[in-house]
Amino acid sequence: MNTWFIVAQILGVITICFEFASYQIKDKPKYFLATGIGSFFWTLMFVAIGLATDMSTQYSLIVAATYSTVRNLVFHRIFSKNTPQSKEAGLNFLLVMICVAVIAGVFTVMNAPPEVRWLHIIGLIAALSFVIGQYLPGVHYVRITVVIYAVVVMLTQTPLNILYGDFRWNVTGILIELAKIVSVVIFYYRFASEPRRPELNFAKP
């Protein structure tokens, strides 16, 4: 356990805090800012893991986390302006992000071992649903899709790998995804008594 591994765990804890907090936020710009900062620390965590072990094993994760950081911070800027021009820019940016995700996802699926290719296909579908859910109006779409995506990602962090003889546990990765799920559960518990509030409707612009 070297210094960089310890740093990675600290960065993972910071990521957990921001990810948990983001799903308690109803305001879209503030949500994107919180989750964007969380994604930045998530990126740094993978860099630290790479410095602690082998950077070549972390490149794809660093790219994915950087993609998440950029997407969230750009959406923060777009939703903060909330003008017809920014909404059009946001839709165009969303389409670009979907294209990038599809290209990267298909490449990953094609290069995955046949026995786990099905999981990568489900992961691609879940990831695309989450990206679209973030952009859709209201607070529900993003929370529904993030739970599905988090469950799929959690399975890739070790549990399913055990079936194929890989017993390495990524506990921090599991905790990050679990924090999202727990945060969503707490969010709905907190606001279950306020179903008529406008910001809790699916159709809020």
VOMIKE-706450 format. One line per 5 residues: their letters; for each residue y negated, z negated, x of N, C-alpha, C. Coordinates in nm, 3 decimals. Example, Ala and Ser with C-alpha at 12.3 -4.5 7.8 and 13.67 -1.06 7.14 Angstrom:
2
AS) 0.569:-0.780:1.319:0.450:-0.780:1.230:0.330:-0.780:1.320 ~ 0.225:-0.708:1.285:0.106:-0.714:1.367:-0.003:-0.787:1.290
//
This chain:
205
MNTWF) 0.119:0.000:0.086:0.000:0.000:0.000:-0.124:0.000:0.090 ~ -0.181:0.119:0.117:-0.297:0.124:0.204:-0.427:0.107:0.126 ~ -0.538:0.112:0.200:-0.669:0.087:0.139:-0.702:0.188:0.031 ~ -0.673:0.316:0.055:-0.706:0.419:-0.043:-0.627:0.402:-0.173 ~ -0.506:0.354:-0.163:-0.427:0.330:-0.284:-0.492:0.219:-0.367
IVAQI) -0.539:0.113:-0.300:-0.608:0.004:-0.370:-0.736:0.055:-0.435 ~ -0.811:0.139:-0.362:-0.933:0.198:-0.417:-0.900:0.280:-0.541 ~ -0.789:0.355:-0.537:-0.747:0.436:-0.651:-0.723:0.350:-0.774 ~ -0.661:0.234:-0.754:-0.634:0.145:-0.867:-0.763:0.089:-0.926 ~ -0.859:0.058:-0.838:-0.989:0.007:-0.885:-1.061:0.115:-0.966
LGVIT) -1.059:0.238:-0.914:-1.120:0.350:-0.986:-1.049:0.374:-1.119 ~ -0.917:0.352:-1.121:-0.841:0.366:-1.245:-0.884:0.264:-1.349 ~ -0.909:0.141:-1.305:-0.955:0.035:-1.396:-1.092:0.071:-1.453 ~ -1.182:0.122:-1.368:-1.315:0.163:-1.415:-1.301:0.275:-1.518 ~ -1.210:0.370:-1.491:-1.184:0.479:-1.585:-1.137:0.424:-1.720
ICFEF) -1.047:0.328:-1.716:-0.996:0.266:-1.839:-1.109:0.207:-1.921 ~ -1.201:0.138:-1.854:-1.314:0.074:-1.924:-1.400:0.177:-1.995 ~ -1.433:0.287:-1.926:-1.516:0.390:-1.988:-1.442:0.464:-2.099 ~ -1.314:0.493:-2.077:-1.236:0.563:-2.180:-1.222:0.477:-2.305 ~ -1.199:0.348:-2.287:-1.188:0.259:-2.402:-1.321:0.253:-2.476
ASYQI) -1.429:0.236:-2.402:-1.561:0.222:-2.464:-1.601:0.349:-2.539 ~ -1.564:0.466:-2.486:-1.610:0.591:-2.545:-1.562:0.609:-2.688 ~ -1.442:0.561:-2.720:-1.387:0.580:-2.855:-1.430:0.472:-2.952 ~ -1.520:0.384:-2.908:-1.587:0.292:-2.998:-1.725:0.344:-3.037 ~ -1.764:0.457:-2.979:-1.897:0.514:-3.000:-1.891:0.624:-3.105
KDKPK) -1.976:0.613:-3.207:-1.980:0.712:-3.314:-2.076:0.827:-3.284 ~ -2.180:0.798:-3.205:-2.280:0.899:-3.172:-2.223:0.999:-3.071 ~ -2.225:1.128:-3.106:-2.162:1.231:-3.022:-2.219:1.236:-2.879 ~ -2.352:1.245:-2.861:-2.404:1.252:-2.725:-2.365:1.132:-2.640 ~ -2.371:1.013:-2.699:-2.334:0.893:-2.623:-2.184:0.891:-2.592
YFLAT) -2.104:0.941:-2.687:-1.960:0.950:-2.663:-1.932:1.041:-2.543 ~ -1.996:1.159:-2.542:-1.971:1.254:-2.433:-2.020:1.199:-2.299 ~ -2.129:1.123:-2.300:-2.178:1.065:-2.177:-2.079:0.962:-2.123 ~ -2.030:0.874:-2.211:-1.936:0.770:-2.168:-1.806:0.830:-2.118 ~ -1.750:0.925:-2.192:-1.622:0.982:-2.150:-1.640:1.075:-2.029
GIGSF) -1.761:1.133:-2.014:-1.789:1.215:-1.897:-1.793:1.130:-1.770 ~ -1.857:1.013:-1.779:-1.860:0.922:-1.665:-1.718:0.873:-1.634 ~ -1.643:0.844:-1.740:-1.504:0.802:-1.721:-1.423:0.909:-1.650 ~ -1.444:1.036:-1.687:-1.372:1.146:-1.624:-1.411:1.161:-1.477 ~ -1.537:1.129:-1.445:-1.582:1.135:-1.306:-1.505:1.034:-1.221
FWTLM) -1.491:0.912:-1.272:-1.415:0.811:-1.198:-1.266:0.847:-1.195 ~ -1.220:0.914:-1.301:-1.081:0.963:-1.305:-1.057:1.063:-1.193 ~ -1.155:1.152:-1.171:-1.146:1.249:-1.062:-1.139:1.177:-0.927 ~ -1.227:1.080:-0.909:-1.229:1.004:-0.783:-1.097:0.930:-0.762 ~ -1.035:0.885:-0.870:-0.907:0.815:-0.859:-0.801:0.908:-0.800
FVAIG) -0.796:1.032:-0.848:-0.697:1.127:-0.797:-0.726:1.163:-0.651 ~ -0.856:1.171:-0.616:-0.891:1.198:-0.477:-0.842:1.084:-0.389 ~ -0.862:0.959:-0.434:-0.818:0.843:-0.357:-0.666:0.840:-0.344 ~ -0.595:0.876:-0.451:-0.448:0.882:-0.444:-0.405:0.987:-0.343 ~ -0.477:1.101:-0.343:-0.446:1.206:-0.247:-0.466:1.160:-0.104
LATDM) -0.573:1.083:-0.080:-0.600:1.030:0.054:-0.497:0.924:0.093 ~ -0.441:0.857:-0.009:-0.341:0.753:0.019:-0.203:0.812:0.041 ~ -0.176:0.928:-0.019:-0.042:0.987:-0.010:-0.048:1.127:0.049 ~ -0.049:1.227:-0.039:-0.053:1.366:0.004:-0.148:1.442:-0.087 ~ -0.260:1.489:-0.033:-0.362:1.553:-0.114:-0.309:1.676:-0.187
STQYS) -0.212:1.744:-0.129:-0.159:1.866:-0.191:-0.095:1.839:-0.326 ~ -0.048:1.716:-0.347:0.016:1.682:-0.474:-0.087:1.648:-0.582 ~ -0.213:1.635:-0.542:-0.316:1.591:-0.635:-0.415:1.701:-0.673 ~ -0.405:1.818:-0.611:-0.503:1.923:-0.635:-0.515:1.960:-0.782 ~ -0.401:1.980:-0.849:-0.405:2.021:-0.989:-0.468:1.912:-1.076
LIVAA) -0.439:1.786:-1.044:-0.495:1.675:-1.120:-0.645:1.661:-1.096 ~ -0.687:1.684:-0.973:-0.830:1.678:-0.941:-0.905:1.788:-1.015 ~ -0.846:1.908:-1.019:-0.908:2.019:-1.091:-0.918:1.988:-1.240 ~ -0.810:1.933:-1.298:-0.810:1.899:-1.441:-0.914:1.793:-1.472 ~ -0.925:1.691:-1.387:-1.022:1.584:-1.410:-1.164:1.634:-1.392
TYSTV) -1.186:1.723:-1.295:-1.319:1.782:-1.275:-1.357:1.867:-1.395 ~ -1.261:1.942:-1.446:-1.281:2.023:-1.568:-1.325:1.933:-1.683 ~ -1.260:1.819:-1.697:-1.294:1.725:-1.803:-1.434:1.669:-1.783 ~ -1.470:1.636:-1.660:-1.601:1.580:-1.630:-1.711:1.679:-1.667 ~ -1.697:1.801:-1.619:-1.798:1.905:-1.645:-1.810:1.931:-1.794
RNLVF) -1.696:1.945:-1.862:-1.697:1.974:-2.006:-1.771:1.865:-2.083 ~ -1.740:1.741:-2.056:-1.800:1.631:-2.131:-1.950:1.617:-2.103 ~ -1.990:1.631:-1.978:-2.132:1.616:-1.945:-2.215:1.732:-1.998 ~ -2.158:1.853:-1.999:-2.230:1.967:-2.058:-2.241:1.948:-2.209 ~ -2.134:1.905:-2.274:-2.140:1.877:-2.418:-2.241:1.766:-2.449
HRIFS) -2.251:1.668:-2.361:-2.350:1.561:-2.378:-2.490:1.621:-2.385 ~ -2.519:1.709:-2.294:-2.650:1.774:-2.290:-2.673:1.859:-2.415 ~ -2.572:1.934:-2.454:-2.584:2.024:-2.569:-2.606:1.946:-2.699 ~ -2.524:1.841:-2.721:-2.536:1.764:-2.845:-2.661:1.677:-2.846 ~ -2.715:1.644:-2.729:-2.839:1.565:-2.724:-2.956:1.647:-2.775
KNTPQ) -2.957:1.777:-2.744:-3.066:1.864:-2.791:-3.056:1.889:-2.940 ~ -2.934:1.923:-2.990:-2.909:1.942:-3.132:-3.005:2.041:-3.197 ~ -3.019:2.157:-3.137:-3.100:2.266:-3.192:-3.010:2.385:-3.220 ~ -3.057:2.482:-3.300:-2.974:2.601:-3.324:-2.933:2.670:-3.194 ~ -3.026:2.674:-3.097:-2.995:2.737:-2.969:-2.888:2.659:-2.893
SKEAG) -2.900:2.526:-2.896:-2.802:2.444:-2.823:-2.665:2.451:-2.890 ~ -2.664:2.460:-3.024:-2.537:2.471:-3.095:-2.467:2.603:-3.062 ~ -2.546:2.710:-3.051:-2.488:2.839:-3.013:-2.436:2.833:-2.870 ~ -2.513:2.770:-2.783:-2.471:2.755:-2.644:-2.345:2.670:-2.636 ~ -2.340:2.567:-2.721:-2.223:2.480:-2.723:-2.097:2.554:-2.766
LNFLL) -2.111:2.641:-2.867:-1.996:2.719:-2.914:-1.948:2.816:-2.805 ~ -2.044:2.879:-2.738:-2.008:2.971:-2.630:-1.939:2.896:-2.516 ~ -1.991:2.779:-2.483:-1.932:2.699:-2.376:-1.792:2.654:-2.415 ~ -1.774:2.617:-2.543:-1.643:2.577:-2.591:-1.542:2.690:-2.574 ~ -1.583:2.813:-2.610:-1.493:2.928:-2.597:-1.455:2.951:-2.450
VMICV) -1.552:2.933:-2.360:-1.523:2.948:-2.217:-1.423:2.842:-2.173 ~ -1.444:2.717:-2.217:-1.355:2.608:-2.180:-1.213:2.630:-2.234 ~ -1.204:2.686:-2.355:-1.072:2.716:-2.412:-1.002:2.823:-2.329 ~ -1.077:2.926:-2.291:-1.017:3.034:-2.209:-0.967:2.979:-2.076 ~ -1.047:2.894:-2.013:-1.007:2.834:-1.885:-0.881:2.751:-1.903
AVIAG) -0.879:2.670:-2.012:-0.764:2.584:-2.038:-0.638:2.666:-2.065 ~ -0.653:2.775:-2.140:-0.537:2.860:-2.172:-0.481:2.924:-2.046 ~ -0.568:2.978:-1.962:-0.524:3.043:-1.838:-0.452:2.942:-1.748 ~ -0.515:2.825:-1.729:-0.454:2.722:-1.644:-0.324:2.672:-1.705 ~ -0.324:2.655:-1.838:-0.206:2.604:-1.905:-0.088:2.699:-1.897
VFTVM) -0.114:2.827:-1.920:-0.007:2.927:-1.914:0.050:2.935:-1.772 ~ -0.039:2.929:-1.673:0.006:2.930:-1.533:0.095:2.811:-1.504 ~ 0.055:2.694:-1.555:0.134:2.572:-1.534:0.271:2.583:-1.602 ~ 0.272:2.634:-1.725:0.397:2.648:-1.800:0.492:2.743:-1.728 ~ 0.440:2.854:-1.682:0.524:2.954:-1.617:0.582:2.904:-1.485
NAPPE) 0.511:2.812:-1.418:0.556:2.763:-1.289:0.630:2.629:-1.299 ~ 0.644:2.577:-1.421:0.714:2.451:-1.440:0.865:2.473:-1.438 ~ 0.942:2.375:-1.393:1.088:2.386:-1.398:1.134:2.410:-1.542 ~ 1.234:2.493:-1.565:1.278:2.526:-1.701:1.309:2.404:-1.788 ~ 1.365:2.299:-1.726:1.406:2.183:-1.806:1.289:2.102:-1.862
VRWLH) 1.168:2.118:-1.803:1.052:2.043:-1.855:0.943:2.137:-1.907 ~ 0.976:2.266:-1.915:0.875:2.364:-1.959:0.830:2.335:-2.102 ~ 0.921:2.288:-2.185:0.886:2.258:-2.323:0.777:2.153:-2.333 ~ 0.781:2.056:-2.240:0.680:1.949:-2.242:0.543:2.004:-2.204 ~ 0.540:2.096:-2.110:0.413:2.156:-2.069:0.355:2.243:-2.181
IIGLI) 0.441:2.306:-2.258:0.393:2.385:-2.372:0.329:2.293:-2.476 ~ 0.395:2.182:-2.506:0.338:2.085:-2.600:0.208:2.029:-2.545 ~ 0.207:2.002:-2.413:0.085:1.951:-2.350:-0.030:2.048:-2.361 ~ -0.003:2.177:-2.345:-0.107:2.279:-2.357:-0.165:2.282:-2.498 ~ -0.077:2.278:-2.597:-0.123:2.279:-2.736:-0.205:2.154:-2.766
AALSF) -0.158:2.039:-2.719:-0.230:1.913:-2.742:-0.366:1.915:-2.672 ~ -0.371:1.969:-2.551:-0.496:1.973:-2.475:-0.599:2.062:-2.545 ~ -0.555:2.179:-2.593:-0.646:2.269:-2.664:-0.696:2.205:-2.793 ~ -0.608:2.136:-2.863:-0.647:2.069:-2.987:-0.752:1.963:-2.959 ~ -0.736:1.891:-2.848:-0.830:1.786:-2.812:-0.967:1.844:-2.777
VIGQY) -0.969:1.952:-2.699:-1.096:2.015:-2.661:-1.171:2.062:-2.785 ~ -1.099:2.124:-2.879:-1.161:2.169:-3.004:-1.203:2.050:-3.089 ~ -1.118:1.946:-3.092:-1.149:1.826:-3.169:-1.275:1.756:-3.121 ~ -1.300:1.761:-2.990:-1.422:1.702:-2.937:-1.546:1.770:-2.994 ~ -1.538:1.900:-3.011:-1.655:1.977:-3.055:-1.677:1.970:-3.206
LPGVH) -1.570:1.953:-3.283:-1.582:1.954:-3.429:-1.666:1.836:-3.478 ~ -1.731:1.851:-3.594:-1.820:1.745:-3.645:-1.743:1.620:-3.688 ~ -1.817:1.510:-3.698:-1.757:1.385:-3.742:-1.687:1.311:-3.629 ~ -1.632:1.196:-3.663:-1.569:1.111:-3.562:-1.417:1.117:-3.565 ~ -1.360:1.182:-3.665:-1.215:1.175:-3.684:-1.136:1.276:-3.601
YVRIT) -1.182:1.400:-3.594:-1.105:1.504:-3.526:-1.074:1.467:-3.381 ~ -1.176:1.420:-3.311:-1.158:1.388:-3.170:-1.061:1.271:-3.152 ~ -1.063:1.176:-3.245:-0.976:1.059:-3.233:-0.831:1.091:-3.270 ~ -0.814:1.176:-3.369:-0.678:1.218:-3.405:-0.615:1.299:-3.291 ~ -0.692:1.394:-3.238:-0.637:1.481:-3.134:-0.619:1.407:-3.001
VVIYA) -0.705:1.309:-2.971:-0.689:1.238:-2.844:-0.565:1.150:-2.845 ~ -0.529:1.096:-2.961:-0.407:1.016:-2.969:-0.285:1.103:-2.941 ~ -0.282:1.221:-3.002:-0.169:1.313:-2.979:-0.163:1.353:-2.832 ~ -0.279:1.389:-2.777:-0.284:1.431:-2.636:-0.245:1.317:-2.542 ~ -0.293:1.196:-2.572:-0.263:1.080:-2.488:-0.113:1.049:-2.486
VVVML) -0.048:1.062:-2.601:0.096:1.037:-2.608:0.172:1.136:-2.520 ~ 0.132:1.264:-2.526:0.199:1.366:-2.445:0.176:1.338:-2.296 ~ 0.052:1.305:-2.259:0.022:1.279:-2.119:0.097:1.155:-2.069 ~ 0.106:1.054:-2.153:0.179:0.932:-2.115:0.325:0.964:-2.082 ~ 0.385:1.053:-2.158:0.525:1.090:-2.133:0.542:1.158:-1.998
TQTPL) 0.437:1.229:-1.954:0.448:1.300:-1.826:0.426:1.207:-1.707 ~ 0.377:1.086:-1.731:0.344:0.997:-1.620:0.465:0.929:-1.558 ~ 0.579:0.935:-1.626:0.708:0.889:-1.571:0.821:0.886:-1.673 ~ 0.803:0.830:-1.794:0.919:0.810:-1.882:1.015:0.927:-1.894 ~ 0.964:1.048:-1.920:1.055:1.162:-1.932:1.109:1.206:-1.797
NILYG) 1.032:1.181:-1.691:1.078:1.221:-1.558:1.204:1.146:-1.515 ~ 1.223:1.027:-1.571:1.341:0.948:-1.538:1.468:1.025:-1.574 ~ 1.459:1.105:-1.680:1.574:1.183:-1.723:1.615:1.284:-1.617 ~ 1.521:1.318:-1.529:1.549:1.419:-1.428:1.555:1.358:-1.288 ~ 1.577:1.225:-1.282:1.600:1.160:-1.155:1.476:1.119:-1.079
DFRWN) 1.358:1.125:-1.141:1.234:1.085:-1.074:1.192:0.947:-1.126 ~ 1.200:0.847:-1.042:1.174:0.710:-1.085:1.037:0.659:-1.039 ~ 0.948:0.749:-0.997:0.815:0.706:-0.954:0.729:0.678:-1.077 ~ 0.671:0.560:-1.083:0.590:0.520:-1.197:0.442:0.537:-1.167 ~ 0.370:0.600:-1.259:0.224:0.607:-1.250:0.168:0.512:-1.355
VTGIL) 0.168:0.384:-1.323:0.129:0.282:-1.420:-0.016:0.299:-1.461 ~ -0.104:0.326:-1.365:-0.246:0.342:-1.397:-0.269:0.459:-1.492 ~ -0.198:0.570:-1.468:-0.210:0.685:-1.556:-0.168:0.653:-1.698 ~ -0.063:0.576:-1.712:-0.017:0.535:-1.845:-0.119:0.444:-1.913 ~ -0.176:0.351:-1.836:-0.273:0.257:-1.891:-0.400:0.327:-1.938
IELAK) -0.442:0.431:-1.865:-0.560:0.507:-1.905:-0.538:0.572:-2.042 ~ -0.423:0.635:-2.060:-0.395:0.699:-2.189:-0.373:0.595:-2.299 ~ -0.310:0.484:-2.264:-0.288:0.377:-2.362:-0.421:0.318:-2.407 ~ -0.517:0.309:-2.315:-0.649:0.255:-2.350:-0.716:0.340:-2.457 ~ -0.698:0.473:-2.449:-0.755:0.562:-2.550:-0.693:0.535:-2.687
IVSVV) -0.561:0.522:-2.689:-0.491:0.499:-2.816:-0.531:0.366:-2.877 ~ -0.534:0.261:-2.796:-0.572:0.128:-2.844:-0.716:0.130:-2.894 ~ -0.803:0.200:-2.822:-0.944:0.207:-2.863:-0.958:0.273:-2.999 ~ -0.882:0.380:-3.023:-0.888:0.449:-3.153:-0.839:0.356:-3.265 ~ -0.730:0.284:-3.238:-0.678:0.190:-3.338:-0.783:0.084:-3.371
IFYYR) -0.847:0.029:-3.269:-0.949:-0.073:-3.290:-1.069:-0.014:-3.364 ~ -1.106:0.110:-3.330:-1.218:0.175:-3.398:-1.193:0.181:-3.548 ~ -1.075:0.226:-3.588:-1.046:0.236:-3.731:-1.030:0.099:-3.795 ~ -0.985:0.002:-3.721:-0.977:-0.134:-3.774:-1.117:-0.189:-3.800 ~ -1.210:-0.161:-3.708:-1.346:-0.211:-3.722:-1.418:-0.149:-3.840
FASEP) -1.394:-0.021:-3.865:-1.470:0.051:-3.966:-1.390:0.085:-4.091 ~ -1.273:0.022:-4.105:-1.189:0.048:-4.223:-1.259:0.006:-4.351 ~ -1.346:-0.094:-4.342:-1.415:-0.144:-4.461:-1.541:-0.063:-4.492 ~ -1.570:0.041:-4.414:-1.691:0.120:-4.434:-1.660:0.269:-4.448 ~ -1.564:0.306:-4.532:-1.522:0.447:-4.539:-1.628:0.540:-4.595
RRPEL) -1.729:0.486:-4.665:-1.829:0.572:-4.728:-1.950:0.599:-4.639 ~ -1.953:0.539:-4.522:-2.066:0.563:-4.432:-2.065:0.709:-4.387 ~ -2.183:0.777:-4.387:-2.188:0.920:-4.356:-2.127:0.956:-4.222 ~ -2.148:0.872:-4.120:-2.099:0.907:-3.987:-1.948:0.900:-3.977 ~ -1.881:0.844:-4.079:-1.737:0.836:-4.078:-1.671:0.950:-4.157
NFAKP) -1.754:1.040:-4.210:-1.701:1.154:-4.286:-1.661:1.266:-4.192 ~ -1.564:1.346:-4.234:-1.519:1.459:-4.153:-1.627:1.565:-4.141 ~ -1.709:1.579:-4.243:-1.802:1.693:-4.249:-1.938:1.665:-4.189 ~ -1.958:1.554:-4.125:-2.091:1.525:-4.070:-2.123:1.626:-3.959 ~ -2.241:1.692:-3.964:-2.277:1.794:-3.864:-2.305:1.731:-3.729
//
